[in-house]
């Protein structure tokens, strides 16, 4: 049992490193960043080209997942945001709501409202719509 818990902790640390490291690398490669407030009075995001900014906003009795991405005006851009829930620690993360936006230039997507007492996480994938290899995925910490 202890070995199984240790293996899950190592896997969780690996996932965390995979989501944090690309953001740090993109920020460094961009040469300069601009902090942006999401407008809801909560999260502050750093504007990095084709790097999604993701957060959750309270909405009545639940919350919505929100993601936005900055892109060149002529670029066909995709942003996909998904709310994932987990019933019990160690169980799989299951999608609860999602939204996708495809447009030229910068984009934003907002999921439908989710009401749950399960552990929650919001993930977003964004970047050039026609180049999947250049799309980046970012997730919030579970809440």
C-alpha atoms as an extended CHARMM CRD file, in Angstrom:
* protein
*
       143  EXT
         1         1  UNK       CA              0.0000000000        0.0000000000        0.0000000000  PROA      1               0.0000000000
         2         2  UNK       CA              2.8180000000        2.4220000000        0.8520000000  PROA      2               0.0000000000
         3         3  UNK       CA              4.4840000000        1.6490000000       -2.4680000000  PROA      3               0.0000000000
         4         4  UNK       CA              1.2580000000        2.4080000000       -4.3130000000  PROA      4               0.0000000000
         5         5  UNK       CA              0.8510000000        5.7440000000       -2.5280000000  PROA      5               0.0000000000
         6         6  UNK       CA              4.4910000000        6.6120000000       -3.2480000000  PROA      6               0.0000000000
         7         7  UNK       CA              4.0000000000        5.7710000000       -6.9240000000  PROA      7               0.0000000000
         8         8  UNK       CA              0.9380000000        8.0260000000       -7.1050000000  PROA      8               0.0000000000
         9         9  UNK       CA              2.8560000000       10.8690000000       -5.4520000000  PROA      9               0.0000000000
        10        10  UNK       CA              5.6920000000       10.4910000000       -7.9730000000  PROA      10              0.0000000000
        11        11  UNK       CA              3.1860000000       10.4930000000      -10.8430000000  PROA      11              0.0000000000
        12        12  UNK       CA              1.4820000000       13.6150000000       -9.4640000000  PROA      12              0.0000000000
        13        13  UNK       CA              4.8500000000       15.3750000000       -9.1090000000  PROA      13              0.0000000000
        14        14  UNK       CA              5.6850000000       14.4570000000      -12.7100000000  PROA      14              0.0000000000
        15        15  UNK       CA              2.3950000000       15.8760000000      -13.9700000000  PROA      15              0.0000000000
        16        16  UNK       CA              2.9520000000       19.0380000000      -11.9450000000  PROA      16              0.0000000000
        17        17  UNK       CA              6.4670000000       19.4430000000      -13.3680000000  PROA      17              0.0000000000
        18        18  UNK       CA              5.1930000000       18.8750000000      -16.9030000000  PROA      18              0.0000000000
        19        19  UNK       CA              2.6100000000       21.6520000000      -16.5640000000  PROA      19              0.0000000000
        20        20  UNK       CA              4.8880000000       24.1380000000      -14.8010000000  PROA      20              0.0000000000
        21        21  UNK       CA              8.0920000000       23.6450000000      -16.8280000000  PROA      21              0.0000000000
        22        22  UNK       CA              6.6510000000       24.5180000000      -20.2730000000  PROA      22              0.0000000000
        23        23  UNK       CA              5.1650000000       27.7330000000      -18.8850000000  PROA      23              0.0000000000
        24        24  UNK       CA              8.5300000000       28.7360000000      -17.4310000000  PROA      24              0.0000000000
        25        25  UNK       CA             10.3260000000       27.8700000000      -20.6620000000  PROA      25              0.0000000000
        26        26  UNK       CA              7.8350000000       29.8380000000      -22.7870000000  PROA      26              0.0000000000
        27        27  UNK       CA              8.1260000000       32.8520000000      -20.5030000000  PROA      27              0.0000000000
        28        28  UNK       CA             11.9050000000       32.8120000000      -20.7250000000  PROA      28              0.0000000000
        29        29  UNK       CA             11.8480000000       32.3350000000      -24.4990000000  PROA      29              0.0000000000
        30        30  UNK       CA              9.4130000000       35.2000000000      -24.9870000000  PROA      30              0.0000000000
        31        31  UNK       CA             11.9900000000       37.6510000000      -23.6760000000  PROA      31              0.0000000000
        32        32  UNK       CA              9.3800000000       39.7300000000      -21.8790000000  PROA      32              0.0000000000
        33        33  UNK       CA              6.0200000000       39.2540000000      -20.2910000000  PROA      33              0.0000000000
        34        34  UNK       CA              3.1330000000       41.4290000000      -19.2630000000  PROA      34              0.0000000000
        35        35  UNK       CA              0.9880000000       40.6340000000      -16.2130000000  PROA      35              0.0000000000
        36        36  UNK       CA             -2.7340000000       40.6990000000      -16.9860000000  PROA      36              0.0000000000
        37        37  UNK       CA             -5.6420000000       40.5740000000      -14.5320000000  PROA      37              0.0000000000
        38        38  UNK       CA             -8.4770000000       38.3620000000      -15.7390000000  PROA      38              0.0000000000
        39        39  UNK       CA            -11.0860000000       41.0250000000      -15.0260000000  PROA      39              0.0000000000
        40        40  UNK       CA            -12.8420000000       38.9940000000      -12.3290000000  PROA      40              0.0000000000
        41        41  UNK       CA            -10.7060000000       40.4890000000       -9.5670000000  PROA      41              0.0000000000
        42        42  UNK       CA             -8.9580000000       37.1620000000       -9.0010000000  PROA      42              0.0000000000
        43        43  UNK       CA             -6.2280000000       35.5030000000      -11.0160000000  PROA      43              0.0000000000
        44        44  UNK       CA             -3.3690000000       37.3650000000      -12.5980000000  PROA      44              0.0000000000
        45        45  UNK       CA             -1.9100000000       35.9190000000      -15.7760000000  PROA      45              0.0000000000
        46        46  UNK       CA              1.2760000000       36.5990000000      -17.6270000000  PROA      46              0.0000000000
        47        47  UNK       CA              0.7230000000       37.2900000000      -21.3080000000  PROA      47              0.0000000000
        48        48  UNK       CA              2.9240000000       34.9670000000      -23.3470000000  PROA      48              0.0000000000
        49        49  UNK       CA              2.2090000000       34.3620000000      -27.0130000000  PROA      49              0.0000000000
        50        50  UNK       CA              0.2960000000       31.0680000000      -27.5090000000  PROA      50              0.0000000000
        51        51  UNK       CA              0.5140000000       30.2030000000      -23.7770000000  PROA      51              0.0000000000
        52        52  UNK       CA             -2.9670000000       29.6860000000      -22.2480000000  PROA      52              0.0000000000
        53        53  UNK       CA             -3.9520000000       31.4280000000      -19.0620000000  PROA      53              0.0000000000
        54        54  UNK       CA             -6.5030000000       29.3910000000      -17.0990000000  PROA      54              0.0000000000
        55        55  UNK       CA             -8.5670000000       30.0620000000      -13.9660000000  PROA      55              0.0000000000
        56        56  UNK       CA            -11.9350000000       29.4140000000      -12.3280000000  PROA      56              0.0000000000
        57        57  UNK       CA            -14.6170000000       31.9470000000      -11.4670000000  PROA      57              0.0000000000
        58        58  UNK       CA            -17.4480000000       31.4990000000       -8.9820000000  PROA      58              0.0000000000
        59        59  UNK       CA            -20.8310000000       31.5360000000      -10.7060000000  PROA      59              0.0000000000
        60        60  UNK       CA            -23.8740000000       31.3920000000       -8.4540000000  PROA      60              0.0000000000
        61        61  UNK       CA            -23.8030000000       28.0550000000       -6.6420000000  PROA      61              0.0000000000
        62        62  UNK       CA            -20.9780000000       26.6980000000       -8.7930000000  PROA      62              0.0000000000
        63        63  UNK       CA            -18.0750000000       27.8590000000      -10.9000000000  PROA      63              0.0000000000
        64        64  UNK       CA            -16.9320000000       28.0990000000      -14.5130000000  PROA      64              0.0000000000
        65        65  UNK       CA            -13.5500000000       27.3560000000      -16.0530000000  PROA      65              0.0000000000
        66        66  UNK       CA            -12.0640000000       30.1710000000      -18.1170000000  PROA      66              0.0000000000
        67        67  UNK       CA             -9.0720000000       30.2210000000      -20.4670000000  PROA      67              0.0000000000
        68        68  UNK       CA             -7.6200000000       32.8630000000      -22.7130000000  PROA      68              0.0000000000
        69        69  UNK       CA             -4.6390000000       32.9840000000      -25.0490000000  PROA      69              0.0000000000
        70        70  UNK       CA             -2.8200000000       35.8360000000      -26.7530000000  PROA      70              0.0000000000
        71        71  UNK       CA             -1.9180000000       35.3190000000      -30.4140000000  PROA      71              0.0000000000
        72        72  UNK       CA             -0.9460000000       37.2320000000      -33.5330000000  PROA      72              0.0000000000
        73        73  UNK       CA             -3.9680000000       38.8180000000      -35.2240000000  PROA      73              0.0000000000
        74        74  UNK       CA             -3.5790000000       36.7180000000      -38.4080000000  PROA      74              0.0000000000
        75        75  UNK       CA             -3.1120000000       33.3700000000      -36.6580000000  PROA      75              0.0000000000
        76        76  UNK       CA             -5.9710000000       30.8600000000      -36.5720000000  PROA      76              0.0000000000
        77        77  UNK       CA             -6.0500000000       30.1240000000      -32.8340000000  PROA      77              0.0000000000
        78        78  UNK       CA             -7.7500000000       27.4350000000      -30.7680000000  PROA      78              0.0000000000
        79        79  UNK       CA             -8.4100000000       27.4980000000      -27.0330000000  PROA      79              0.0000000000
        80        80  UNK       CA            -10.0230000000       24.5150000000      -25.2970000000  PROA      80              0.0000000000
        81        81  UNK       CA            -10.9150000000       24.7080000000      -21.6050000000  PROA      81              0.0000000000
        82        82  UNK       CA            -12.1160000000       21.7710000000      -19.5080000000  PROA      82              0.0000000000
        83        83  UNK       CA            -13.2730000000       21.3670000000      -15.9160000000  PROA      83              0.0000000000
        84        84  UNK       CA            -12.1810000000       18.0090000000      -14.4970000000  PROA      84              0.0000000000
        85        85  UNK       CA            -13.3850000000       16.4210000000      -11.2630000000  PROA      85              0.0000000000
        86        86  UNK       CA            -12.0160000000       13.6580000000       -9.0670000000  PROA      86              0.0000000000
        87        87  UNK       CA            -14.2970000000       11.7120000000       -6.7150000000  PROA      87              0.0000000000
        88        88  UNK       CA            -11.5830000000       10.3110000000       -4.4620000000  PROA      88              0.0000000000
        89        89  UNK       CA             -7.8460000000       10.8250000000       -4.1320000000  PROA      89              0.0000000000
        90        90  UNK       CA             -6.0920000000        8.5820000000       -6.6440000000  PROA      90              0.0000000000
        91        91  UNK       CA             -9.1460000000        8.0540000000       -8.8330000000  PROA      91              0.0000000000
        92        92  UNK       CA             -9.0860000000        9.3260000000      -12.4360000000  PROA      92              0.0000000000
        93        93  UNK       CA             -9.8420000000       12.9390000000      -13.3300000000  PROA      93              0.0000000000
        94        94  UNK       CA            -13.0880000000       12.9810000000      -15.3000000000  PROA      94              0.0000000000
        95        95  UNK       CA            -14.3130000000       15.7840000000      -17.5860000000  PROA      95              0.0000000000
        96        96  UNK       CA            -17.3150000000       17.6550000000      -16.1650000000  PROA      96              0.0000000000
        97        97  UNK       CA            -17.6340000000       20.5500000000      -18.6410000000  PROA      97              0.0000000000
        98        98  UNK       CA            -15.7250000000       21.9150000000      -21.6140000000  PROA      98              0.0000000000
        99        99  UNK       CA            -15.7340000000       24.6880000000      -24.1960000000  PROA      99              0.0000000000
       100       100  UNK       CA            -13.7360000000       25.3670000000      -27.3590000000  PROA      100             0.0000000000
       101       101  UNK       CA            -13.1780000000       28.5530000000      -29.3450000000  PROA      101             0.0000000000
       102       102  UNK       CA            -11.4830000000       28.7970000000      -32.7430000000  PROA      102             0.0000000000
       103       103  UNK       CA            -10.8700000000       32.2870000000      -34.1250000000  PROA      103             0.0000000000
       104       104  UNK       CA             -8.2220000000       34.5020000000      -35.6820000000  PROA      104             0.0000000000
       105       105  UNK       CA             -5.9810000000       36.2170000000      -33.1340000000  PROA      105             0.0000000000
       106       106  UNK       CA             -6.4170000000       36.0850000000      -29.3640000000  PROA      106             0.0000000000
       107       107  UNK       CA             -9.1970000000       33.8700000000      -27.9960000000  PROA      107             0.0000000000
       108       108  UNK       CA            -11.1500000000       33.0960000000      -24.8310000000  PROA      108             0.0000000000
       109       109  UNK       CA            -13.3800000000       30.1560000000      -23.8390000000  PROA      109             0.0000000000
       110       110  UNK       CA            -15.7110000000       29.6870000000      -20.8350000000  PROA      110             0.0000000000
       111       111  UNK       CA            -17.2220000000       26.3670000000      -19.7170000000  PROA      111             0.0000000000
       112       112  UNK       CA            -20.8130000000       25.9090000000      -18.5880000000  PROA      112             0.0000000000
       113       113  UNK       CA            -21.3480000000       26.1950000000      -14.8130000000  PROA      113             0.0000000000
       114       114  UNK       CA            -20.3220000000       23.1830000000      -12.7160000000  PROA      114             0.0000000000
       115       115  UNK       CA            -21.7470000000       22.4310000000       -9.2660000000  PROA      115             0.0000000000
       116       116  UNK       CA            -19.9300000000       19.6930000000       -7.3430000000  PROA      116             0.0000000000
       117       117  UNK       CA            -18.2700000000       18.9410000000       -4.0320000000  PROA      117             0.0000000000
       118       118  UNK       CA            -15.6350000000       16.7490000000       -5.7190000000  PROA      118             0.0000000000
       119       119  UNK       CA            -12.0310000000       17.8860000000       -6.1130000000  PROA      119             0.0000000000
       120       120  UNK       CA            -11.8120000000       20.1490000000       -9.1850000000  PROA      120             0.0000000000
       121       121  UNK       CA             -9.1920000000       21.2690000000      -11.6850000000  PROA      121             0.0000000000
       122       122  UNK       CA             -9.4000000000       23.4810000000      -14.7900000000  PROA      122             0.0000000000
       123       123  UNK       CA             -7.1670000000       22.6890000000      -17.7880000000  PROA      123             0.0000000000
       124       124  UNK       CA             -6.6960000000       24.5550000000      -21.0550000000  PROA      124             0.0000000000
       125       125  UNK       CA             -4.9820000000       23.7490000000      -24.3350000000  PROA      125             0.0000000000
       126       126  UNK       CA             -4.2710000000       26.6000000000      -26.7250000000  PROA      126             0.0000000000
       127       127  UNK       CA             -2.1330000000       27.6870000000      -29.6390000000  PROA      127             0.0000000000
       128       128  UNK       CA             -2.1290000000       27.6420000000      -33.4260000000  PROA      128             0.0000000000
       129       129  UNK       CA             -5.2250000000       25.7060000000      -34.5250000000  PROA      129             0.0000000000
       130       130  UNK       CA             -3.5200000000       24.0550000000      -37.4980000000  PROA      130             0.0000000000
       131       131  UNK       CA             -0.3280000000       23.0560000000      -35.6290000000  PROA      131             0.0000000000
       132       132  UNK       CA             -1.1540000000       20.6500000000      -32.7850000000  PROA      132             0.0000000000
       133       133  UNK       CA              2.5310000000       20.2000000000      -31.9120000000  PROA      133             0.0000000000
       134       134  UNK       CA              2.7340000000       23.8960000000      -30.9540000000  PROA      134             0.0000000000
       135       135  UNK       CA             -0.3330000000       23.8570000000      -28.6920000000  PROA      135             0.0000000000
       136       136  UNK       CA              0.3560000000       24.1220000000      -24.9590000000  PROA      136             0.0000000000
       137       137  UNK       CA             -1.6720000000       22.6560000000      -22.0710000000  PROA      137             0.0000000000
       138       138  UNK       CA             -1.8440000000       24.3090000000      -18.6450000000  PROA      138             0.0000000000
       139       139  UNK       CA             -3.8560000000       23.2860000000      -15.5550000000  PROA      139             0.0000000000
       140       140  UNK       CA             -4.7480000000       24.9460000000      -12.2720000000  PROA      140             0.0000000000
       141       141  UNK       CA             -3.8460000000       23.2960000000       -9.0150000000  PROA      141             0.0000000000
       142       142  UNK       CA             -6.6830000000       21.0720000000       -7.7310000000  PROA      142             0.0000000000
       143       143  UNK       CA             -9.1960000000       22.9900000000       -5.6060000000  PROA      143             0.0000000000
